[in-house]
Amino acid sequence: MSSNRTVKRSILLYSSLIIGPVAIILISLFIGRYPLSISEVFSALGYKLGLTSTAVDPTHLNVVWDIRMPRAILGAMVGASLAISGASFQGMFRNPLVSAGILGVTSGAGFGASLAIILFEGQLVYIYLFAFAFALIAVGLSYLIGSTYKASPTIMLVLGGVVVSAIFSSLISLLKYVADPYDQLPSIVFWLMGSLSSARFLDIVISAIPMAIGVTGLIGMRWRLNVLSLGDTEARTVGVNVLVTKSLAIFFATLATAGAVCVGGIIGWVGLVIPHIGRMLVGNNNVILIPVTVSIGAIYLVIVDNLARTLTGAEIPLGILTSLIGGPFFVYLIKRTKGRSW
């Protein structure tokens, strides 16, 4: 009887993980300043997917398919990638207060995007390429610094990330200082605050590969993250190659985060908040927690993006809203854990 109940719970859980993000994406198609009825939205979808030949208002088709749909899908992808990266780093470093940007990936991406805005007049393809490349460079530098002292590799890796983040943050400030204050500077500032306002299906195609590789890799090695969370010594006793496993986890998390940041800008707190919401629901077992964070992260960022584009007349950058939500949650987290590291 208990085994059947467990199977049913597992089926319900994993079904919810799939249905939840799909449902919130569909709901997002109805949300916006341009009012659309249920029939108008589904007529536009049916026409675009070839399910019906009935003529559709071009404006409705453009709003549903070219504006809201890619934005919702990209928001789900970015939220899932940031959330799973944060959960993986928290498990690997055995610290609930680290996030997806702990190794400098967001600062590196911010510098790359800012540099591209200045050099190439804000052309999106160069912003994506530079942001992604410098995100990888930043993590590579952090890893290089962390490997200089073998006795405490985890601590040194985190310290390396702090140093690299500080350096790239300073370089961003330098670029903002020399940027054209009427054109380039506003673009840099807006990008750094995070937004999905320019989302297109091309952005999904560009970012899907690194995010898919990163998310799939982390899901595939989630049981190894459980072993790493026990400590390096315990992991070695059960036959896990700690260095290789940590390197793979960092590689996959970096790919997922870099792919998310290069198209969405710097969106903070997602990699910190969502894993803890997942732990409150399903516990610390990464085998279950990792897939749960993917689903919750996707749902969370799509909801936040819907708020960002509807709360006021002008769109609110995502980084502002995620910080307003994440800050109070961080205070609650400290009170809940009473300062404990885990």
One Martini backbone bead per residue (centre of mass of N, CA, C, O) as a GRO file, in nm:
protein
  342
    1MET     BB    1   0.059   0.062  -0.023
    2SER     BB    2   0.303   0.259   0.017
    3SER     BB    3   0.423   0.219  -0.268
    4ASN     BB    4   0.178   0.329  -0.426
    5ARG     BB    5   0.182   0.608  -0.295
    6THR     BB    6   0.466   0.686  -0.392
    7VAL     BB    7   0.411   0.663  -0.693
    8LYS     BB    8   0.183   0.873  -0.703
    9ARG     BB    9   0.352   1.109  -0.598
   10SER     BB   10   0.562   1.104  -0.824
   11ILE     BB   11   0.370   1.151  -1.058
   12LEU     BB   12   0.252   1.417  -0.952
   13LEU     BB   13   0.514   1.576  -0.932
   14TYR     BB   14   0.624   1.544  -1.232
   15SER     BB   15   0.369   1.659  -1.362
   16SER     BB   16   0.385   1.940  -1.228
   17LEU     BB   17   0.666   2.019  -1.347
   18ILE     BB   18   0.538   2.039  -1.639
   19ILE     BB   19   0.263   2.190  -1.617
   20GLY     BB   20   0.331   2.456  -1.477
   21PRO     BB   21   0.501   2.609  -1.698
   22VAL     BB   22   0.295   2.576  -1.927
   23ALA     BB   23   0.061   2.726  -1.788
   24ILE     BB   24   0.208   3.004  -1.742
   25ILE     BB   25   0.259   3.059  -2.040
   26LEU     BB   26  -0.038   3.065  -2.130
   27ILE     BB   27  -0.130   3.288  -1.936
   28SER     BB   28   0.066   3.512  -2.052
   29LEU     BB   29  -0.100   3.558  -2.323
   30PHE     BB   30  -0.331   3.734  -2.153
   31ILE     BB   31  -0.106   3.933  -2.060
   32GLY     BB   32  -0.169   4.286  -2.092
   33ARG     BB   33  -0.242   4.594  -2.242
   34TYR     BB   34  -0.349   4.413  -2.467
   35PRO     BB   35  -0.655   4.302  -2.520
   36LEU     BB   36  -0.749   3.947  -2.489
   37SER     BB   37  -0.918   3.684  -2.565
   38ILE     BB   38  -0.942   3.354  -2.563
   39SER     BB   39  -1.017   3.320  -2.865
   40GLU     BB   40  -0.790   3.500  -2.980
   41VAL     BB   41  -0.551   3.340  -2.877
   42PHE     BB   42  -0.627   3.057  -2.998
   43SER     BB   43  -0.647   3.152  -3.289
   44ALA     BB   44  -0.352   3.238  -3.319
   45LEU     BB   45  -0.228   2.965  -3.249
   46GLY     BB   46  -0.376   2.790  -3.458
   47TYR     BB   47  -0.273   2.941  -3.708
   48LYS     BB   48   0.037   2.911  -3.658
   49LEU     BB   49   0.010   2.579  -3.624
   50GLY     BB   50  -0.214   2.479  -3.847
   51LEU     BB   51  -0.519   2.419  -3.718
   52THR     BB   52  -0.612   2.679  -3.884
   53SER     BB   53  -0.761   2.894  -4.161
   54THR     BB   54  -0.853   3.123  -4.010
   55ALA     BB   55  -0.862   3.441  -3.997
   56VAL     BB   56  -0.628   3.677  -3.847
   57ASP     BB   57  -0.538   3.925  -3.669
   58PRO     BB   58  -0.228   4.061  -3.695
   59THR     BB   59  -0.211   4.183  -3.413
   60HIS     BB   60  -0.272   3.927  -3.253
   61LEU     BB   61  -0.041   3.760  -3.369
   62ASN     BB   62   0.189   3.944  -3.274
   63VAL     BB   63   0.132   3.948  -2.969
   64VAL     BB   64   0.133   3.639  -2.917
   65TRP     BB   65   0.386   3.527  -3.098
   66ASP     BB   66   0.613   3.778  -3.099
   67ILE     BB   67   0.591   3.866  -2.782
   68ARG     BB   68   0.474   3.671  -2.554
   69MET     BB   69   0.586   3.390  -2.615
   70PRO     BB   70   0.900   3.434  -2.612
   71ARG     BB   71   0.903   3.565  -2.332
   72ALA     BB   72   0.793   3.326  -2.167
   73ILE     BB   73   0.996   3.110  -2.255
   74LEU     BB   74   1.255   3.263  -2.173
   75GLY     BB   75   1.180   3.300  -1.877
   76ALA     BB   76   1.174   2.997  -1.810
   77MET     BB   77   1.466   2.935  -1.889
   78VAL     BB   78   1.610   3.136  -1.704
   79GLY     BB   79   1.489   3.048  -1.433
   80ALA     BB   80   1.582   2.752  -1.444
   81SER     BB   81   1.890   2.804  -1.470
   82LEU     BB   82   1.935   2.973  -1.212
   83ALA     BB   83   1.813   2.773  -1.008
   84ILE     BB   84   1.993   2.518  -1.063
   85SER     BB   85   2.262   2.656  -1.010
   86GLY     BB   86   2.211   2.738  -0.718
   87ALA     BB   87   2.151   2.453  -0.607
   88SER     BB   88   2.424   2.327  -0.686
   89PHE     BB   89   2.610   2.520  -0.526
   90GLN     BB   90   2.485   2.471  -0.247
   91GLY     BB   91   2.556   2.169  -0.242
   92MET     BB   92   2.864   2.180  -0.306
   93PHE     BB   93   2.934   2.416  -0.078
   94ARG     BB   94   2.750   2.396   0.174
   95ASN     BB   95   2.568   2.670   0.105
   96PRO     BB   96   2.269   2.868   0.129
   97LEU     BB   97   2.416   3.168   0.029
   98VAL     BB   98   2.445   3.090  -0.256
   99SER     BB   99   2.477   3.147  -0.610
  100ALA     BB  100   2.504   3.161  -0.953
  101GLY     BB  101   2.727   3.420  -0.914
  102ILE     BB  102   2.979   3.326  -0.730
  103LEU     BB  103   3.204   3.306  -0.992
  104GLY     BB  104   3.142   3.576  -1.186
  105VAL     BB  105   2.937   3.550  -1.427
  106THR     BB  106   2.772   3.819  -1.413
  107SER     BB  107   3.006   4.022  -1.425
  108GLY     BB  108   3.125   3.922  -1.689
  109ALA     BB  109   2.871   3.967  -1.860
  110GLY     BB  110   2.842   4.269  -1.803
  111PHE     BB  111   3.107   4.351  -1.935
  112GLY     BB  112   3.058   4.233  -2.216
  113ALA     BB  113   2.801   4.396  -2.279
  114SER     BB  114   2.920   4.679  -2.237
  115LEU     BB  115   3.139   4.654  -2.454
  116ALA     BB  116   2.943   4.602  -2.693
  117ILE     BB  117   2.783   4.866  -2.673
  118ILE     BB  118   3.034   5.047  -2.738
  119LEU     BB  119   3.156   4.899  -3.002
  120PHE     BB  120   2.844   4.804  -3.143
  121GLU     BB  121   2.583   4.978  -3.080
  122GLY     BB  122   2.394   4.740  -2.949
  123GLN     BB  123   2.424   4.471  -3.082
  124LEU     BB  124   2.290   4.176  -2.995
  125VAL     BB  125   2.494   3.962  -3.095
  126TYR     BB  126   2.737   4.090  -2.938
  127ILE     BB  127   2.620   4.085  -2.659
  128TYR     BB  128   2.589   3.779  -2.637
  129LEU     BB  129   2.882   3.697  -2.698
  130PHE     BB  130   3.029   3.867  -2.480
  131ALA     BB  131   2.874   3.772  -2.234
  132PHE     BB  132   2.940   3.471  -2.262
  133ALA     BB  133   3.250   3.485  -2.276
  134PHE     BB  134   3.299   3.646  -2.001
  135ALA     BB  135   3.164   3.441  -1.820
  136LEU     BB  136   3.370   3.215  -1.873
  137ILE     BB  137   3.622   3.374  -1.792
  138ALA     BB  138   3.547   3.429  -1.499
  139VAL     BB  139   3.531   3.132  -1.409
  140GLY     BB  140   3.816   3.054  -1.496
  141LEU     BB  141   3.958   3.248  -1.298
  142SER     BB  142   3.835   3.134  -1.040
  143TYR     BB  143   3.947   2.848  -1.080
  144LEU     BB  144   4.246   2.930  -1.090
  145ILE     BB  145   4.257   3.051  -0.807
  146GLY     BB  146   4.141   2.794  -0.651
  147SER     BB  147   4.403   2.604  -0.748
  148THR     BB  148   4.651   2.731  -0.574
  149TYR     BB  149   4.504   2.591  -0.311
  150LYS     BB  150   4.464   2.263  -0.204
  151ALA     BB  151   4.357   2.254   0.095
  152SER     BB  152   4.105   2.484   0.010
  153PRO     BB  153   3.928   2.479  -0.267
  154THR     BB  154   3.646   2.593  -0.196
  155ILE     BB  155   3.726   2.857  -0.065
  156MET     BB  156   3.906   2.961  -0.300
  157LEU     BB  157   3.681   2.965  -0.510
  158VAL     BB  158   3.505   3.176  -0.374
  159LEU     BB  159   3.724   3.393  -0.352
  160GLY     BB  160   3.772   3.408  -0.656
  161GLY     BB  161   3.486   3.509  -0.720
  162VAL     BB  162   3.502   3.771  -0.559
  163VAL     BB  163   3.743   3.896  -0.709
  164VAL     BB  164   3.631   3.885  -0.997
  165SER     BB  165   3.376   4.046  -0.945
  166ALA     BB  166   3.520   4.305  -0.857
  167ILE     BB  167   3.676   4.357  -1.117
  168PHE     BB  168   3.430   4.363  -1.316
  169SER     BB  169   3.278   4.586  -1.169
  170SER     BB  170   3.496   4.800  -1.220
  171LEU     BB  171   3.489   4.781  -1.531
  172ILE     BB  172   3.199   4.870  -1.557
  173SER     BB  173   3.238   5.148  -1.434
  174LEU     BB  174   3.439   5.243  -1.649
  175LEU     BB  175   3.244   5.217  -1.892
  176LYS     BB  176   3.031   5.413  -1.778
  177TYR     BB  177   3.226   5.660  -1.773
  178VAL     BB  178   3.297   5.644  -2.104
  179ALA     BB  179   3.021   5.661  -2.190
  180ASP     BB  180   2.759   5.765  -2.356
  181PRO     BB  181   2.511   5.946  -2.184
  182TYR     BB  182   2.275   5.931  -2.430
  183ASP     BB  183   2.315   5.607  -2.515
  184GLN     BB  184   2.505   5.391  -2.378
  185LEU     BB  185   2.444   5.417  -2.073
  186PRO     BB  186   2.141   5.337  -2.071
  187SER     BB  187   2.190   5.055  -2.194
  188ILE     BB  188   2.368   4.944  -1.970
  189VAL     BB  189   2.181   4.985  -1.729
  190PHE     BB  190   1.940   4.821  -1.837
  191TRP     BB  191   2.088   4.552  -1.874
  192LEU     BB  192   2.187   4.519  -1.572
  193MET     BB  193   1.873   4.496  -1.466
  194GLY     BB  194   1.705   4.334  -1.648
  195SER     BB  195   1.548   4.179  -1.944
  196LEU     BB  196   1.265   4.069  -2.189
  197SER     BB  197   1.170   4.287  -2.409
  198SER     BB  198   1.355   4.156  -2.667
  199ALA     BB  199   1.219   3.896  -2.716
  200ARG     BB  200   1.293   3.613  -2.925
  201PHE     BB  201   1.326   3.328  -3.102
  202LEU     BB  202   1.629   3.373  -3.150
  203ASP     BB  203   1.707   3.378  -2.850
  204ILE     BB  204   1.626   3.089  -2.793
  205VAL     BB  205   1.821   2.954  -2.989
  206ILE     BB  206   2.088   3.074  -2.877
  207SER     BB  207   2.037   2.983  -2.557
  208ALA     BB  208   1.951   2.679  -2.554
  209ILE     BB  209   2.212   2.520  -2.562
  210PRO     BB  210   2.355   2.597  -2.292
  211MET     BB  211   2.107   2.552  -2.111
  212ALA     BB  212   2.049   2.255  -2.183
  213ILE     BB  213   2.322   2.140  -2.105
  214GLY     BB  214   2.329   2.238  -1.812
  215VAL     BB  215   2.059   2.121  -1.706
  216THR     BB  216   2.101   1.826  -1.793
  217GLY     BB  217   2.366   1.779  -1.640
  218LEU     BB  218   2.257   1.838  -1.350
  219ILE     BB  219   2.035   1.625  -1.352
  220GLY     BB  220   2.229   1.378  -1.409
  221MET     BB  221   2.415   1.468  -1.128
  222ARG     BB  222   2.236   1.486  -0.861
  223TRP     BB  223   2.347   1.247  -0.686
  224ARG     BB  224   2.637   1.367  -0.660
  225LEU     BB  225   2.552   1.615  -0.495
  226ASN     BB  226   2.483   1.455  -0.245
  227VAL     BB  227   2.773   1.360  -0.191
  228LEU     BB  228   2.910   1.642  -0.177
  229SER     BB  229   2.734   1.742   0.074
  230LEU     BB  230   2.909   1.557   0.280
  231GLY     BB  231   3.193   1.578   0.158
  232ASP     BB  232   3.500   1.496   0.043
  233THR     BB  233   3.568   1.247   0.213
  234GLU     BB  234   3.299   1.094   0.179
  235ALA     BB  235   3.307   1.086  -0.132
  236ARG     BB  236   3.567   0.912  -0.157
  237THR     BB  237   3.462   0.657  -0.001
  238VAL     BB  238   3.239   0.609  -0.253
  239GLY     BB  239   3.409   0.676  -0.535
  240VAL     BB  240   3.433   0.985  -0.580
  241ASN     BB  241   3.544   1.226  -0.800
  242VAL     BB  242   3.570   1.535  -0.688
  243LEU     BB  243   3.709   1.706  -0.907
  244VAL     BB  244   3.539   1.617  -1.150
  245THR     BB  245   3.256   1.674  -1.034
  246LYS     BB  246   3.295   1.975  -0.977
  247SER     BB  247   3.376   2.056  -1.262
  248LEU     BB  248   3.110   1.971  -1.396
  249ALA     BB  249   2.919   2.143  -1.228
  250ILE     BB  250   3.046   2.413  -1.305
  251PHE     BB  251   3.011   2.387  -1.609
  252PHE     BB  252   2.701   2.357  -1.621
  253ALA     BB  253   2.628   2.610  -1.453
  254THR     BB  254   2.771   2.811  -1.640
  255LEU     BB  255   2.613   2.759  -1.895
  256ALA     BB  256   2.333   2.824  -1.783
  257THR     BB  257   2.397   3.112  -1.680
  258ALA     BB  258   2.520   3.238  -1.935
  259GLY     BB  259   2.272   3.191  -2.117
  260ALA     BB  260   2.082   3.367  -1.940
  261VAL     BB  261   2.242   3.640  -1.920
  262CYS     BB  262   2.285   3.711  -2.228
  263VAL     BB  263   1.949   3.755  -2.263
  264GLY     BB  264   1.857   3.889  -1.954
  265GLY     BB  265   2.068   3.963  -1.777
  266ILE     BB  266   2.078   4.080  -1.450
  267ILE     BB  267   1.922   3.834  -1.232
  268GLY     BB  268   1.861   3.834  -0.917
  269TRP     BB  269   1.797   3.576  -0.654
  270VAL     BB  270   1.703   3.315  -0.794
  271GLY     BB  271   1.947   3.123  -0.699
  272LEU     BB  272   1.852   3.164  -0.390
  273VAL     BB  273   1.540   3.136  -0.351
  274ILE     BB  274   1.435   2.877  -0.499
  275PRO     BB  275   1.587   2.645  -0.349
  276HIS     BB  276   1.436   2.707  -0.074
  277ILE     BB  277   1.156   2.652  -0.170
  278GLY     BB  278   1.215   2.360  -0.245
  279ARG     BB  279   1.299   2.265   0.044
  280MET     BB  280   1.022   2.328   0.175
  281LEU     BB  281   0.878   2.102  -0.007
  282VAL     BB  282   1.122   1.841  -0.043
  283GLY     BB  283   1.397   1.910   0.057
  284ASN     BB  284   1.757   1.807   0.026
  285ASN     BB  285   1.715   1.617  -0.208
  286ASN     BB  286   1.859   1.641  -0.521
  287VAL     BB  287   1.694   1.440  -0.686
  288ILE     BB  288   1.437   1.632  -0.637
  289LEU     BB  289   1.524   1.933  -0.618
  290ILE     BB  290   1.632   1.997  -0.901
  291PRO     BB  291   1.366   1.966  -1.067
  292VAL     BB  292   1.201   2.164  -0.891
  293THR     BB  293   1.369   2.423  -0.951
  294VAL     BB  294   1.311   2.436  -1.247
  295SER     BB  295   1.005   2.482  -1.226
  296ILE     BB  296   0.996   2.720  -1.023
  297GLY     BB  297   1.181   2.911  -1.180
  298ALA     BB  298   1.001   2.936  -1.428
  299ILE     BB  299   0.747   3.042  -1.286
  300TYR     BB  300   0.866   3.285  -1.137
  301LEU     BB  301   0.979   3.458  -1.379
  302VAL     BB  302   0.715   3.485  -1.534
  303ILE     BB  303   0.563   3.633  -1.313
  304VAL     BB  304   0.759   3.871  -1.285
  305ASP     BB  305   0.735   3.962  -1.581
  306ASN     BB  306   0.434   4.028  -1.571
  307LEU     BB  307   0.469   4.248  -1.358
  308ALA     BB  308   0.677   4.430  -1.511
  309ARG     BB  309   0.454   4.484  -1.764
  310THR     BB  310   0.185   4.582  -1.560
  311LEU     BB  311   0.215   4.774  -1.305
  312THR     BB  312   0.315   4.990  -1.512
  313GLY     BB  313   0.364   5.196  -1.777
  314ALA     BB  314   0.652   5.116  -1.722
  315GLU     BB  315   0.895   4.903  -1.737
  316ILE     BB  316   1.030   4.678  -1.510
  317PRO     BB  317   1.303   4.563  -1.407
  318LEU     BB  318   1.379   4.251  -1.294
  319GLY     BB  319   1.599   4.313  -1.078
  320ILE     BB  320   1.414   4.476  -0.894
  321LEU     BB  321   1.198   4.263  -0.822
  322THR     BB  322   1.388   4.032  -0.723
  323SER     BB  323   1.504   4.207  -0.491
  324LEU     BB  324   1.238   4.275  -0.342
  325ILE     BB  325   1.193   3.968  -0.285
  326GLY     BB  326   1.478   3.859  -0.187
  327GLY     BB  327   1.545   4.030   0.059
  328PRO     BB  328   1.323   3.940   0.262
  329PHE     BB  329   1.394   3.639   0.229
  330PHE     BB  330   1.679   3.657   0.345
  331VAL     BB  331   1.593   3.740   0.627
  332TYR     BB  332   1.420   3.490   0.679
  333LEU     BB  333   1.650   3.286   0.641
  334ILE     BB  334   1.828   3.377   0.877
  335LYS     BB  335   1.612   3.326   1.095
  336ARG     BB  336   1.570   3.023   1.030
  337THR     BB  337   1.892   2.936   1.054
  338LYS     BB  338   2.061   3.107   1.265
  339GLY     BB  339   2.342   3.120   1.082
  340ARG     BB  340   2.363   2.868   0.948
  341SER     BB  341   2.521   2.701   0.677
  342TRP     BB  342   2.282   2.438   0.684
   0.00000   0.00000   0.00000
